[in-house]
Each structure stands twice: as structure tokens, then as C-alpha cells.
């Protein structure tokens, strides 16, 4: 297939400005620490794919002046670009476009630390056969979008944050007769209840942990060791 890229959409962790819904459960400082852990675990996984990785960063001073993102890029061997201005759809489209015109790319966020490496590989494999790949989430959105060639009209006018995001995107793809496929379902971690689910999943706690591992296997190796270490220390 054409050359492939993984783009990670990320915001610089800052207490009081990062993961604000999660902070309602754990506090501003811990939410920022977890956001950093989520991002590091994500970058460690995609680095193992041995393809080009790009961090599309949101930081007040821009990536060239961000010590945080420059250190991450050096540690994980990634390229750095600034996120565009505007809403989520505009930022995703801007990040994807340079890498899909003559190749294929998948774009993910950094708030799904437990996603196994196999799901990234599955999404990339699907892009060899389809024009768009979506990874749906349990809350009605999607955690991953992949494309090759021209990006269809799938981002503009979407009510981001609503439960209808995934359904509306699929409706548009069908209307445009775009060939699309779905990566396995997963979940992101936005608020306190999600964090508790993540802990149950990672540590296989009670019936919820057993059910999650039956439906969404993590594999033999923990997919997010940095995050798991922090959760264990916090006793979450």
C-alpha cells in the first residue's frame, strides 16, 4: 500500500486546562499527569509500528517553542506540526490532508491509553482496501479515522461531542458512496467514570473487568504501562 503515517492529535498537559472533566474526579494536577501518561503510552505503541509518526500539537507557544513537545518528539522519534485553528473537524482535516494525498494516514487522539497495538495494525491493513476507516467508540463517537487519497466531506457541520457523531459520519460516507470499513470498537477516557472503567479493564477487577476483557481483549502485554503505574499508585 502507499506510504503510511500515524498522526497523534495532542494537547500539551497543563493543570487546570487539560482533561477538565477528568479533573472533577482526580483534581487538576493528577488529570494533567494522566494526560501526559496517556500520550506517552500512545506514542510508545505507534513507534513500534515502524512507520512515520507525527504529533499534531496544540500548545500556546507553538511546537517550535514547546520544550514539552520537542522532548517528546526526540524521545519517540516523531515529527511535529502545529494543530490548525478552528473546531475539531477543521483541525483533523488540516492534520490529515498533507499525508493522504499521496499515501494513507490514520489520525488518533491521546485519550485511549488501553487501545492495543493490534488495533492500529488492523486499521492500517484496512486502508489497503478501503478509502476511509473509522474506529467507533462506546460513547457514539470514534477514536480513529484513517483515509487515503482525497478526504471526503465528513468533518464539516458535525456536532462534536454528541452521541450521533459516528452515525452522522457514516451517513455522510454512504451518501458520498465512499468505501469505508470499521476498526474494532473501543473507548476513550474523558471523565471519572471512564477512568474507573479503564482501571477495571487493566487490572481485571470484578465482573466489569472480566466482561471488558472478554469483549475487548487487551492481549498478554499491558498496552499502557505508564498509565497503569500511575493508576496503581493512585489506587484507582
C-alpha positions as CSV (number, residue, x, y, z in Angstrom):
1,X,0.0,0.0,0.0
2,X,1.1,3.7,-0.3
3,X,3.4,5.1,2.4
4,X,1.6,5.3,5.8
5,X,1.6,7.8,8.6
6,X,0.1,7.8,12.1
7,X,-0.9,11.3,13.4
8,X,-1.5,11.8,17.1
9,X,-3.7,14.8,17.9
10,X,-2.4,16.0,21.3
11,X,-2.7,19.0,23.7
12,X,0.1,20.0,26.0
13,X,-0.8,18.8,29.5
14,X,-1.4,21.8,31.8
15,X,-3.1,21.6,35.2
16,X,-6.5,23.3,35.0
17,X,-6.5,23.3,31.2
18,X,-6.2,19.6,30.4
19,X,-8.8,16.8,30.8
20,X,-11.0,19.2,32.8
21,X,-13.9,16.6,33.0
22,X,-11.5,14.0,34.4
23,X,-10.2,16.6,36.8
24,X,-13.6,16.7,38.5
25,X,-12.7,13.2,39.8
26,X,-9.0,13.4,40.4
27,X,-8.1,17.0,40.6
28,X,-6.3,19.3,38.1
29,X,-2.7,18.2,38.8
30,X,-3.5,14.5,38.6
31,X,-5.5,15.0,35.4
32,X,-2.5,16.6,33.8
33,X,-0.2,13.8,34.9
34,X,-2.6,11.2,33.5
35,X,-2.9,13.2,30.2
36,X,0.9,13.0,29.9
37,X,0.9,9.3,30.6
38,X,-1.9,8.6,28.1
39,X,0.1,10.4,25.4
40,X,3.4,8.6,26.2
41,X,1.7,5.2,26.1
42,X,0.1,6.1,22.8
43,X,3.4,7.2,21.3
44,X,5.3,4.2,22.6
45,X,2.7,1.9,20.8
46,X,2.7,3.7,17.5
47,X,6.5,3.9,17.5
48,X,6.5,0.1,17.4
49,X,4.7,0.2,14.0
50,X,8.0,1.4,12.4
51,X,6.3,3.9,10.2
52,X,6.2,7.7,10.1
53,X,4.6,9.2,13.3
54,X,3.5,12.8,13.5
55,X,2.4,14.7,16.6
56,X,-0.2,17.4,15.7
57,X,0.2,19.5,18.8
58,X,-1.9,22.2,20.5
59,X,0.3,24.4,22.6
60,X,0.1,28.1,23.4
61,X,3.6,29.0,22.1
62,X,3.7,26.7,19.0
63,X,5.6,23.5,18.7
64,X,8.9,25.2,17.8
65,X,8.9,26.9,21.2
66,X,7.4,24.0,23.2
67,X,10.1,22.2,25.3
68,X,7.5,19.6,26.2
69,X,6.7,18.6,22.6
70,X,10.2,18.9,21.4
71,X,11.3,16.4,24.2
72,X,8.5,14.0,23.2
73,X,9.5,14.2,19.6
74,X,13.1,13.4,20.4
75,X,12.2,10.6,22.8
76,X,9.8,8.8,20.4
77,X,11.3,9.7,17.1
78,X,8.3,11.7,15.7
79,X,7.7,14.7,13.5
80,X,5.9,17.8,15.0
81,X,3.3,20.0,13.4
82,X,1.0,22.6,14.9
83,X,-2.7,22.0,15.0
84,X,-4.8,24.3,12.9
85,X,-7.2,26.9,14.4
86,X,-10.9,26.2,14.5
87,X,-13.1,23.3,15.5
88,X,-12.2,19.7,15.8
89,X,-13.3,18.9,12.3
90,X,-11.1,21.6,10.8
91,X,-8.2,20.5,12.9
92,X,-8.5,16.9,11.9
93,X,-8.8,17.7,8.2
94,X,-5.8,20.0,8.3
95,X,-3.7,17.4,10.0
96,X,-4.6,14.6,7.7
97,X,-4.6,16.3,4.3
98,X,-0.8,16.5,3.7
99,X,-0.3,12.8,4.4
100,X,-3.2,11.3,2.5
101,X,-2.8,13.0,-0.9
102,X,-0.1,10.6,-1.9
103,X,-0.4,8.0,0.8
104,X,-2.5,6.8,3.7
105,X,-2.8,8.0,7.2
106,X,-4.6,7.3,10.4
107,X,-5.4,10.0,13.0
108,X,-6.0,9.3,16.7
109,X,-6.3,11.2,19.9
110,X,-4.3,10.5,23.0
111,X,-7.2,9.7,25.4
112,X,-7.4,5.9,24.7
113,X,-4.4,4.5,26.5
114,X,-5.7,0.9,26.7
115,X,-6.1,0.5,22.9
116,X,-3.9,-2.4,21.8
117,X,-1.3,-2.1,19.2
118,X,-3.1,-4.7,17.1
119,X,-6.0,-2.2,16.5
120,X,-3.6,0.2,14.9
121,X,-2.3,-2.6,12.7
122,X,-5.8,-3.6,11.8
123,X,-6.7,0.0,10.8
124,X,-3.7,0.3,8.6
125,X,-4.4,-3.1,6.9
126,X,-8.0,-2.0,6.2
127,X,-6.7,1.2,4.5
128,X,-5.1,-1.1,1.9
129,X,-8.6,-2.0,0.7
130,X,-10.9,1.0,1.7
131,X,-10.8,4.7,1.3
132,X,-11.8,5.5,4.9
133,X,-11.5,3.6,8.2
134,X,-13.3,4.6,11.4
135,X,-12.7,3.2,14.9
136,X,-16.0,3.7,16.8
137,X,-16.2,4.4,20.5
138,X,-18.8,3.3,23.1
139,X,-20.0,6.9,23.6
140,X,-21.1,7.4,20.0
141,X,-18.0,9.0,18.5
142,X,-14.9,7.5,17.0
143,X,-11.3,7.2,18.3
144,X,-9.6,6.8,15.0
145,X,-10.1,8.0,11.4
146,X,-8.0,6.8,8.5
147,X,-8.0,7.9,4.9
148,X,-6.1,7.6,1.6
149,X,-6.4,9.9,-1.3
150,X,-8.9,12.8,-1.2
151,X,-10.7,13.2,2.1
152,X,-14.5,13.1,1.6
153,X,-16.8,15.7,3.1
154,X,-17.0,14.0,6.5
155,X,-15.9,16.6,9.1
156,X,-17.8,19.8,8.4
157,X,-21.0,20.6,10.3
158,X,-20.7,17.6,12.7
159,X,-22.0,18.3,16.3
160,X,-18.8,17.1,18.0
161,X,-19.3,15.7,21.5
162,X,-22.7,14.4,20.7
163,X,-23.7,10.7,20.7
164,X,-24.6,11.0,17.0
165,X,-21.1,11.8,15.7
166,X,-20.3,8.3,14.5
167,X,-23.7,7.7,12.9
168,X,-23.7,11.0,11.2
169,X,-20.2,10.4,9.8
170,X,-21.2,7.0,8.4
171,X,-24.4,8.5,6.9
172,X,-22.2,11.0,5.0
173,X,-19.8,8.4,3.8
174,X,-22.7,6.3,2.5
175,X,-24.2,9.3,0.8
176,X,-20.9,10.0,-0.9
177,X,-20.5,6.3,-1.9
178,X,-17.2,6.2,-0.1
179,X,-15.8,2.8,0.6
180,X,-15.3,2.6,4.3
181,X,-14.5,0.0,7.0
182,X,-14.6,-0.2,10.7
183,X,-11.8,-0.9,13.1
184,X,-12.7,-2.7,16.4
185,X,-14.8,-0.8,18.9
186,X,-13.0,0.8,21.9
187,X,-13.5,3.5,24.5
188,X,-11.8,6.8,25.3
189,X,-11.1,8.2,28.8
190,X,-12.7,11.6,29.2
191,X,-14.2,11.6,32.7
192,X,-14.1,9.9,36.1
193,X,-16.4,7.0,35.2
194,X,-14.2,6.3,32.1
195,X,-11.1,6.2,34.4
196,X,-12.7,3.7,36.7
197,X,-13.6,1.5,33.7
198,X,-10.0,1.8,32.5
199,X,-8.7,0.6,35.9
200,X,-11.2,-2.3,36.0
201,X,-10.1,-3.3,32.5
202,X,-6.4,-3.1,33.1
203,X,-6.4,-4.8,36.4
204,X,-9.2,-7.2,35.6
205,X,-11.3,-6.1,38.6
206,X,-14.6,-7.7,39.4
207,X,-17.2,-8.6,36.8
208,X,-16.7,-5.4,34.8
209,X,-13.1,-6.1,34.2
210,X,-13.9,-9.7,33.2
211,X,-16.6,-8.5,30.8
212,X,-14.4,-5.9,29.3
213,X,-11.6,-8.3,28.6
214,X,-14.0,-10.8,27.1
215,X,-15.4,-8.1,24.7
216,X,-12.2,-6.1,24.2
217,X,-9.1,-8.2,24.8
218,X,-6.0,-6.4,25.9
219,X,-3.6,-9.1,25.0
220,X,-0.9,-10.6,27.1
221,X,1.1,-7.4,27.4
222,X,-0.3,-4.3,29.2
223,X,-1.0,-1.7,26.4
224,X,-0.3,1.3,28.7
225,X,2.3,0.6,31.3
226,X,2.9,4.3,32.2
227,X,-0.8,4.8,32.8
228,X,-1.2,1.6,34.7
229,X,1.7,2.5,37.1
230,X,0.0,5.8,37.9
231,X,-3.4,4.3,38.5
232,X,-1.8,1.7,40.8
233,X,-0.1,4.4,42.7
234,X,-3.3,6.4,43.0
235,X,-5.2,3.2,44.0
236,X,-7.9,3.9,41.4
